[in-house]
């Protein structure tokens, strides 16, 4: 019984933690309806639109390697390149299972100004909700804490627009860039390896050229 109570207490503390972090991304207010279809299906971009370096990431919200990237190297990349206007991130969903699909849909149905805050929290707490006894309910709780009513969360899970928006990105990634694993990063049109050290990512971004013929891959450091 005590262990059961401890788990419940831990989960409540986690929810409060999530609430406080997401609250910082904008004025908190419950959304009673889904955003317009054009918003749900729109590109998710972080950073200045005219940034010289374009970083596209294909990721799955249940992917442990994606969480490791976002909780590690990405924190420094964002601070050094995105926050300074040197690069912009275009985040694209590439769900690898049904739970990741549901998570991506919920993130897209939340207020757009909180999108990257929700994605950040989902990666930071991935082990908790992915391995919970009821992962979908845990995701619904995150959606509600992010400002979505329970009705909106349910509408989102059954939204054809949300589903097709996520799956379209997955299909386009497979066809255009031959994406077959996550995370996969595309820097100014060229695919680079994932799982690199932060120094290697810095070098990849440093030597990136807008011209594909200059060959980022031929100049990027070896990960060996």
SULZI-V11026 format. One record per helix or strand. SS is the DSSP state (@ for helix, = for strand). FROM is the first residue (numbers start at 1). LEN is the number of residues. If there is no record, write none. Layout:
ss=SS from=FROM len=LEN
ss=SS from=FROM len=LEN
//
This chain:
ss=@ from=2 len=22
ss== from=31 len=1
ss=@ from=37 len=4
ss== from=44 len=3
ss== from=53 len=7
ss=@ from=64 len=8
ss=@ from=73 len=10
ss== from=87 len=7
ss=@ from=98 len=12
ss=@ from=112 len=13
ss=@ from=126 len=5
ss=@ from=135 len=11
ss== from=148 len=1
ss=@ from=150 len=8
ss=@ from=160 len=18
ss== from=184 len=4
ss== from=190 len=3
ss=@ from=198 len=9
ss=@ from=212 len=3
ss=@ from=216 len=4
//
